Every structure is written in C-alpha cells, then in structure tokens.
Amino acid sequence: MPAEPKTTPGVIIVGDALNMRHLITGGGMSVALLDVVLLRDLLRPIDDLNDSLLDPRPLVLFLQVAAVGVYGVGRLLTPFPSPRRLWLAAELIADAVGIMFPVLKAEGSMQILGMLLVDFVGSILSLNK
C-alpha cells in the first residue's frame, strides 16, 4: 500500500511504517534498510546535529519515558496483578530508569527538576487565572 504524504515536524518514518509490504514478499526489512541508507545520505552534509533543526530537550525525553513507564506499569497491573506481571512491571521500571538516568546525569538532575518545578508552577498559575 503506498504511503500518504504527511508532514510532522521531528518525525522520521521508515520501512513498513511508511510503506507497508505484504508478509509473503518479505520486503519490509529491505525497505527499512534502504530507508536508513537514504536517511544517512540526507543527514551526511550536517556537521553537527545540535546546530540543525533537531532540538534535543532532556525534559521532554524525561517526561515521555516517565509517562510511558507509568502507563506500561498500569496496564501490566490491571485488572489483577500476578507474580509474572509484577516482575514485568519491575523490568519496565528498570528499563525506564536505565534510559532516564544517563539524561539526568548528563543534564544535571537539579536542572531537570528545576524545569519540572517551573512548568508545574506555571501550569498551576495559568489554571488560577
């Protein structure tokens, strides 16, 4: 099925996510690899991705990973937690911490917590208006 062109800033879609192939043809992985090669060639002229339009925001990454982790744990433990589901929830939390800890270390935990506090206070003040 051909893909419909859509533009979403900051999103790169490759392989079957962009152009689905039937399982029998086995072309999905080939298409994904070709897409990666094309993407590499398109990004090659950029010397430093920090100077490009890509905006790495550690607070957004931190909040996104935390939200996905909380949602995943909630889905695992409802409606009835079992020992296996508790174990999977613990693994999910460990994976989320494994993603967030390097960000906290690199960006400084106080800086990220400060940004969280500023956003939280700002949202409370805007609700009171």
N, C-alpha and C positions, 0 to 999 in steps of 0.2 A: 504494500500500500504506500503510495507516495505521501511524503510529508507535506503538511500545510505550513507555509512560511509564517512564523510568528517571531516577534522580537520581544525579548525580555532582557533588560539590562542585567549583566552579571551571570547569565545562564549559558552554559555550553552543553548542547545535547549531541550525543554521538551514538553510532551503532543503531541497534533496534529501537532505541528510544526515539530516534529521529525518523528512521525509515525501516519499518518492520519487514522482516523476511519470514517466510514460512519455515517451520522447523525442519521439514524434509530436505530443503535445499541446503541447510547448514551454512548459509551465507552471513548470518548475523555477526559472528565474531570477525569474519574477514572485513565486513563493512566497518565495524568498530575500529579495527586496527588501521584501516585506510583513513578513517576519520581522525585518528590520533596522529598519523603521519601528516595529514593536511593541516591540522591544528598546530603541530610543531613547526611546520614550514611558515605558517602565518605569524606565529609568535617569535620566530627566529630574529627578525630585524629589531625587536625590542631589547635594548641592552639591559635595562633594569625594570622589572615589572612593578616595582614600587613607584616608578615615575610615570606609569601608564594610567589608564582609567580604572585599573583594578584597585579597589580600596580595601585593604585588609583591616578590618575593625575587630580587635580582640573581644570587645564587649559583646558584639553581635554573635561571634562564634561561641563565646562562653554561654550566653543565654540560650542559643539554639541547642547546643549539646545538652545543657541542663534540662530544657523543656522536653527534648526527645527522650532523655533518660527518665524523667518523671512520668511521661506518658507511657513509655515502654514498661516501666515497673507497675504502673497502674493496670495496664492491660494484662500483664502476667498474673497479677494477684487477684483479679476479679474474674468470675464471681466468687471462686473458692480457691484460696492458696493451697498448693500441695508442696511437699518437700522438693520435688523437681522444679516447680515454678519458683519457689523461694531461692533455689540455687541459681536458676537462670536470671532472676532479678539481681542477685548479688553479682553475678558475672557482668550484667549490663551496667550496674553501678561502677564496677571496677573498670570497665572499658571507658565509660564516660569520664571518670576521674583521670584515666590514662591519657585522654585527649585534652582535658582541661588543665591538668597540672603543668604541662610544658608552657601553655599560654600564660597561666598565672605567673610562672617563674620568669618567662621572657619579658612580659609586660609589667610585672610588678603587681603583686596581689593588692596592695593598697591603692594603686591607680585604678584597677578594675573595680574594686569595692567602692572607691570614691565615685566612679562613674555611675555605678548602680544606685548609690545613695542620691546623687544629683538627679538622675532620671526618676527615681521613686518620689522624691520630694516635689519635683516639677509636675509629675502626674497628679499628686495629691492637691497641689496648689491650683492646677487647672480644673480639677473637679469641684473645688470650692467656689469657683467664680460663677 
